[in-house]
């Protein structure tokens, strides 16, 4: 699998180099429409390859942010279920000790992970 990933990344990298070399012509990029009375926001003489790569990068970032927001519900559900499992395990242990059974025979859960941030 590692070789396949390396091969795909190599082909993509080579493709990016080819696109970059083929599109070196300078272009003017206008960030706001002209003729609206707004201050001019333009970039002059930017290589076309840079514009293409920037557009792709912005698309990737926007897509990742949208996916992260969409998955928030699922992350919250996993966190709630994990908390419930820990609460129930604690309750089982408490009841087992209360009944005098000592240690329960349930496998131990891995150490509790903390969310970054």
C-alpha positions as CSV (number, residue, x, y, z in Angstrom):
1,X,0.0,0.0,0.0
2,X,2.9,2.3,0.8
3,X,4.3,1.8,-2.7
4,X,0.9,2.6,-4.3
5,X,0.6,5.8,-2.3
6,X,4.1,6.8,-3.2
7,X,3.4,6.1,-6.9
8,X,0.2,8.2,-6.8
9,X,1.9,11.1,-5.1
10,X,4.7,11.0,-7.5
11,X,2.4,11.1,-10.5
12,X,0.4,14.0,-8.9
13,X,3.7,15.9,-8.2
14,X,4.9,15.4,-11.7
15,X,1.6,16.6,-13.0
16,X,1.8,19.8,-10.8
17,X,5.3,20.5,-12.1
18,X,4.1,20.1,-15.7
19,X,1.2,22.4,-15.2
20,X,3.4,24.9,-13.5
21,X,6.0,25.0,-16.3
22,X,3.3,25.1,-19.0
23,X,1.5,28.1,-17.4
24,X,4.2,30.6,-16.6
25,X,2.6,33.5,-18.5
26,X,1.8,36.5,-16.3
27,X,-1.9,37.4,-15.8
28,X,-3.7,40.2,-14.0
29,X,-6.1,39.0,-11.3
30,X,-8.9,41.2,-10.2
31,X,-10.2,40.4,-6.7
32,X,-13.3,42.7,-7.0
33,X,-15.5,43.6,-10.0
34,X,-14.4,46.8,-11.8
35,X,-16.8,49.7,-12.4
36,X,-18.6,49.4,-9.0
37,X,-16.9,52.3,-7.4
38,X,-15.0,50.0,-5.1
39,X,-11.3,50.4,-4.4
40,X,-9.2,48.5,-6.9
41,X,-8.0,45.1,-5.6
42,X,-5.8,43.5,-8.2
43,X,-2.7,41.6,-8.6
44,X,-0.7,42.3,-11.8
45,X,1.8,39.9,-13.4
46,X,1.0,36.9,-11.4
47,X,1.9,33.6,-13.1
48,X,-1.1,31.7,-14.2
49,X,0.1,28.5,-12.5
50,X,0.1,30.4,-9.2
51,X,-3.5,31.4,-9.8
52,X,-4.5,27.8,-10.6
53,X,-2.7,26.3,-7.6
54,X,-4.2,29.0,-5.3
55,X,-7.7,28.2,-6.6
56,X,-7.2,24.5,-6.0
57,X,-5.8,25.1,-2.5
58,X,-8.7,27.3,-1.6
59,X,-11.1,24.6,-2.9
60,X,-9.4,22.0,-0.8
61,X,-9.5,24.1,2.3
62,X,-13.2,25.0,1.9
63,X,-14.1,21.4,1.3
64,X,-12.2,20.2,4.4
65,X,-13.9,22.8,6.5
66,X,-17.3,21.9,5.2
67,X,-16.6,18.2,5.9
68,X,-15.4,19.0,9.4
69,X,-18.6,20.9,10.1
70,X,-20.7,18.1,8.6
71,X,-19.0,15.5,10.8
72,X,-19.4,17.5,14.0
73,X,-22.7,15.7,14.8
74,X,-21.0,12.3,14.6
75,X,-18.1,13.4,16.7
76,X,-20.5,14.6,19.4
77,X,-22.4,11.3,19.3
78,X,-19.2,9.3,19.7
79,X,-18.2,11.5,22.7
80,X,-21.6,11.1,24.3
81,X,-21.6,7.3,23.8
82,X,-18.0,7.1,25.2
83,X,-19.1,9.0,28.3
84,X,-22.1,6.7,28.7
85,X,-19.8,3.6,28.4
86,X,-17.5,5.0,31.1
87,X,-20.4,5.8,33.3
88,X,-21.9,2.4,33.0
89,X,-18.6,0.7,33.6
90,X,-18.2,2.7,36.7
91,X,-21.7,1.7,37.8
92,X,-21.0,-2.0,37.1
93,X,-17.8,-1.9,39.2
94,X,-19.6,-0.1,42.0
95,X,-22.4,-2.6,42.1
96,X,-20.0,-5.6,41.8
97,X,-18.1,-4.3,44.8
98,X,-21.3,-3.7,46.7
99,X,-22.5,-7.3,46.1
100,X,-19.1,-8.6,47.3
101,X,-18.1,-10.1,44.0
102,X,-14.8,-8.2,44.1
103,X,-13.2,-7.6,40.7
104,X,-15.5,-7.9,37.7
105,X,-14.5,-10.1,34.7
106,X,-15.0,-7.4,32.1
107,X,-12.0,-6.4,30.0
108,X,-10.4,-3.1,30.9
109,X,-11.0,-0.2,28.6
110,X,-8.0,1.7,27.2
111,X,-6.9,4.8,28.9
112,X,-9.4,7.7,28.5
113,X,-8.4,10.0,25.7
114,X,-8.7,13.8,26.2
115,X,-9.8,16.0,23.4
116,X,-7.1,18.5,22.2
117,X,-7.8,22.1,22.9
